[in-house]
Structures are given as structure tokens and as C-alpha cells.
Amino acid sequence: MLQAINKTDAASDDSREAERRLKDLVAGRRPSLANGGARAAGPTSAQAPRGPRSITQWPFSAKCSLGNETRLVQLTATAGYADLLNAVKSKFPNAGDVILKYVDKEGDLVTITNRSDVQAALTEALKQMDRRLGIIPPIRVQVVPAASKADVPQIPFEEMQEAQRLLQQQYQQLAAAQQAQQQQQQQQQQKQTAQTPSGEMIEIDDWLVD
């Protein structure tokens, strides 16, 4: 998204600097500290990866507030509206239908309706990154109860497709793991049984096998 913006007339020094920092983070480059020391990142901040890493794995955090409660959500740099909404619902399971709004640099609440809105919030967080430490502040998200389900922005179709594809992959991985476990158990059982000349199956004690 930053690259697209920087190719237009809307490009600014801040957006170019944010793109440069993003490329440095993905490449694993991190500015050195002036005093030669290092300070650990706070629990609510994302820190630049130490080595080369896929952009899809690069993490960032969101501080999501509902009423007097604030909870931290961890996402990746390619997260969309569907990802953020599902993560918020898992943190606030009793919230019901909600509308998500991020706080921009002017302090205004901007309604999140798609991936571009999430990326815009992340872009602003990148501009506020601590250049010495490579620490990215969390984006701030207000979770607003909706008057009705019709007031909640619908998840874009392409994001729904992607979410279903990822869910199917998770199911396939789970099924493969369960099948591998069953095969291992069957192999273990076969090792501990033997057939007598009369065809009777008997168990063999481990100490006899050893």
C-alpha cells in the first residue's frame, strides 16, 4: 500500500520514510542505539524482526478498547478487516455486534470496513515508530457496540474467500495430524501383539521385546 501511495501525487516525506522503514524491518535491518545499549520492547509494542522474515509473518499489535476494558490483539502486517474483527470478537466474546474504529493522528475515529483501512492505521503507526529501537507502537482501535447487525460493515467478499481458504487449510492440517497420530497408535499396537500358531492374538510385554 505504501509503495502505491508513493507512486502518486499524494506521496509525502513521511510516507516515503515509512516505506523505507518497512523495507528495513522486513529485511531484518535495525538501527543501532546511540548509547550502544539495547532496551526491551514493552508488552504492547511490536519490535522489528532480527533476521530476514516474510512480510506475511511480520507482527504488529492493536490496543482494542470496549468501554473501560482494553485488550491487546496480535496480527500480521497483511491483516485485513476480517482478521481484525475475528481477533476482537475472540477477545470480547460477549460484545455482540460491534463496529471497529481506529484513532488517526488527528485523534479522529475512522470506521474500519476493509483491508485498506487496517493498512492505513498501520501506516500511521509506522510513522510514529521509534527509529532508535525499531519499535512500532500499537494501533488504537475503539470497539463500538452496534445498534443492530445491519449497522456493522460487511466483510468484503475477497476477504471472506481468503478467510475460508485459510480455515480450510487449518482443517486439512488438523485432519492430517489426527491421521498421523492414529497411524502411530496402530503401529504401536501392532508391535505389542503377536499371533499364535492357532491364530490367537496375544499381547507381548515390553520387557520381553526388549
C-alpha positions as CSV (number, residue, x, y, z in Angstrom):
1,M,0.0,0.0,0.0
2,L,2.8,2.4,0.9
3,Q,4.5,1.7,-2.5
4,A,1.3,2.5,-4.3
5,I,0.8,5.8,-2.4
6,N,4.4,6.9,-3.0
7,K,3.9,6.5,-6.8
8,T,1.2,9.1,-6.8
9,D,1.0,12.8,-6.1
10,A,-0.2,12.0,-2.6
11,A,3.3,10.9,-1.7
12,S,5.0,12.8,1.2
13,D,8.3,12.7,3.1
14,D,6.5,10.8,5.9
15,S,5.1,8.1,3.5
16,R,8.5,7.7,1.8
17,E,10.2,7.4,5.2
18,A,7.5,4.9,6.4
19,E,8.1,2.8,3.2
20,R,11.9,2.8,3.8
21,R,11.4,1.8,7.4
22,L,9.1,-1.0,6.4
23,K,11.6,-2.4,3.9
24,D,14.3,-2.2,6.6
25,L,12.1,-4.2,9.0
26,V,11.3,-6.9,6.5
27,A,15.0,-7.2,5.6
28,G,15.9,-7.5,9.3
29,R,17.9,-4.3,9.5
30,R,17.7,-2.4,12.7
31,P,19.2,1.0,13.6
32,S,21.9,0.9,16.3
33,L,21.4,2.8,19.6
34,A,23.3,5.9,20.2
35,N,24.5,4.7,23.7
36,G,25.4,1.2,22.3
37,G,22.8,-0.5,24.6
38,A,19.6,-2.2,23.9
39,R,16.2,-1.9,25.6
40,A,13.5,-4.5,25.6
41,A,10.3,-3.7,23.9
42,G,7.2,-3.1,26.0
43,P,4.5,-5.7,26.1
44,T,2.2,-3.6,23.9
45,S,4.7,-2.7,21.2
46,A,5.9,-4.7,18.2
47,Q,9.6,-5.0,17.6
48,A,11.5,-5.3,14.3
49,P,12.4,-8.9,13.5
50,R,16.1,-9.7,14.0
51,G,16.6,-11.6,10.7
52,P,15.0,-11.9,7.3
53,R,11.3,-12.6,7.5
54,S,8.3,-12.8,5.2
55,I,6.1,-9.7,5.2
56,T,3.2,-12.0,5.9
57,Q,4.8,-13.0,9.2
58,W,5.8,-9.6,10.4
59,P,3.7,-8.8,13.6
60,F,2.1,-5.7,14.9
61,S,-0.3,-5.1,17.8
62,A,-3.6,-3.4,18.2
63,K,-4.9,-2.0,21.5
64,C,-8.7,-2.6,21.4
65,S,-10.9,-0.8,23.8
66,L,-14.5,-1.6,24.7
67,G,-15.9,0.6,27.4
68,N,-13.4,0.5,30.3
69,E,-11.7,-2.6,29.0
70,T,-8.6,-2.6,26.8
71,R,-7.1,-5.8,25.4
72,L,-4.2,-6.4,23.1
73,V,-4.5,-8.1,19.8
74,Q,-1.6,-9.5,17.8
75,L,-1.8,-9.5,14.0
76,T,0.4,-9.6,10.9
77,A,1.3,-6.8,8.5
78,T,-1.1,-8.1,5.9
79,A,-4.1,-8.4,8.2
80,G,-7.4,-7.2,6.9
81,Y,-10.8,-6.2,8.3
82,A,-11.9,-9.8,8.7
83,D,-8.8,-10.7,10.6
84,L,-9.1,-7.8,13.0
85,L,-12.8,-8.3,13.6
86,N,-12.3,-12.0,14.4
87,A,-9.5,-11.2,16.7
88,V,-11.6,-8.6,18.5
89,K,-14.5,-11.0,18.9
90,S,-12.2,-13.6,20.4
91,K,-11.0,-11.0,23.0
92,F,-14.6,-9.7,23.7
93,P,-16.8,-12.8,23.2
94,N,-19.8,-11.3,24.8
95,A,-19.6,-8.0,23.0
96,G,-22.2,-8.9,20.3
97,D,-22.3,-6.9,17.1
98,V,-19.6,-4.2,17.0
99,I,-18.1,-1.6,14.8
100,L,-14.4,-1.1,14.7
101,K,-12.8,2.4,14.5
102,Y,-9.1,3.3,14.6
103,V,-7.8,6.5,16.1
104,D,-5.9,8.5,13.4
105,K,-3.1,11.0,14.1
106,E,-5.6,13.9,14.5
107,G,-7.4,11.9,17.2
108,D,-10.5,11.2,14.9
109,L,-12.2,7.9,14.8
110,V,-12.2,6.3,11.4
111,T,-14.5,3.4,10.7
112,I,-12.7,0.2,9.6
113,T,-14.5,-1.5,6.7
114,N,-11.8,-3.3,4.7
115,R,-8.1,-4.2,4.5
116,S,-7.1,-0.8,3.2
117,D,-8.4,0.8,6.4
118,V,-6.3,-1.5,8.6
119,Q,-3.3,-0.8,6.4
120,A,-3.9,2.9,6.8
121,A,-3.8,2.6,10.6
122,L,-0.6,0.5,10.4
123,T,1.0,3.2,8.1
124,E,0.3,5.8,10.8
125,A,1.8,3.6,13.4
126,L,4.9,3.1,11.3
127,K,5.3,6.9,11.1
128,Q,5.4,7.0,14.9
129,M,8.0,4.2,15.1
130,D,10.9,4.7,17.5
131,R,13.7,5.0,14.9
132,R,16.4,4.2,17.5
133,L,14.9,1.0,18.8
134,G,12.8,-0.1,15.8
135,I,9.7,-0.4,18.0
136,I,6.3,0.1,16.3
137,P,3.6,1.5,18.6
138,P,0.3,-0.4,18.6
139,I,-2.6,0.9,16.6
140,R,-5.5,2.1,18.8
141,V,-8.9,0.6,18.0
142,Q,-12.2,1.6,19.5
143,V,-14.8,-1.2,19.7
144,V,-18.2,0.4,19.5
145,P,-21.4,-1.7,20.1
146,A,-23.7,-1.6,17.1
147,A,-27.4,-0.7,17.4
148,S,-28.2,-3.6,15.1
149,K,-26.4,-6.2,12.9
150,A,-27.3,-4.1,9.8
151,D,-25.0,-1.3,11.2
152,V,-21.9,-3.5,11.1
153,P,-19.8,-3.1,8.0
154,Q,-19.9,-6.2,5.9
155,I,-16.6,-8.1,5.4
156,P,-15.5,-7.7,1.7
157,F,-16.1,-10.7,-0.5
158,E,-12.4,-11.2,-1.3
159,E,-11.5,-11.2,2.5
160,M,-14.3,-13.7,3.1
161,Q,-12.8,-16.0,0.4
162,E,-9.4,-15.7,1.9
163,A,-10.6,-16.4,5.4
164,Q,-12.4,-19.5,4.2
165,R,-9.3,-20.7,2.4
166,L,-7.2,-20.3,5.5
167,L,-9.8,-22.1,7.6
168,Q,-9.9,-25.0,5.1
169,Q,-6.1,-25.2,5.3
170,Q,-6.3,-25.4,9.1
171,Y,-8.9,-28.2,8.9
172,Q,-6.7,-30.1,6.5
173,Q,-3.6,-29.7,8.7
174,L,-5.7,-30.9,11.7
175,A,-7.0,-33.9,9.8
176,A,-3.5,-34.8,8.7
177,A,-2.2,-34.6,12.2
178,Q,-5.0,-36.7,13.6
179,Q,-4.4,-39.3,10.8
180,A,-0.7,-39.4,11.6
181,Q,-1.5,-39.9,15.3
182,Q,-3.9,-42.8,14.6
183,Q,-1.3,-44.5,12.3
184,Q,1.3,-44.1,15.1
185,Q,-1.0,-45.7,17.6
186,Q,-1.8,-48.6,15.3
187,Q,1.9,-49.2,14.7
188,Q,2.5,-49.2,18.4
189,Q,-0.4,-51.7,19.0
190,Q,1.0,-54.0,16.2
191,K,4.4,-54.0,17.9
192,Q,2.8,-55.2,21.2
193,T,0.7,-58.1,19.8
194,A,1.6,-61.4,18.1
195,Q,-0.4,-64.3,16.6
196,T,0.0,-67.8,18.0
197,P,0.0,-70.9,15.7
198,S,-3.7,-71.4,16.5
199,G,-4.5,-67.9,15.3
200,E,-5.0,-66.4,18.7
201,M,-3.7,-62.8,19.2
202,I,-1.7,-62.3,22.4
203,E,-0.1,-59.2,23.9
204,I,3.7,-59.1,24.3
205,D,5.1,-57.4,27.3
206,D,7.6,-54.7,26.6
207,W,10.2,-56.3,28.7
208,L,10.0,-59.5,26.5
209,V,10.5,-57.3,23.4
210,D,13.5,-55.5,24.9
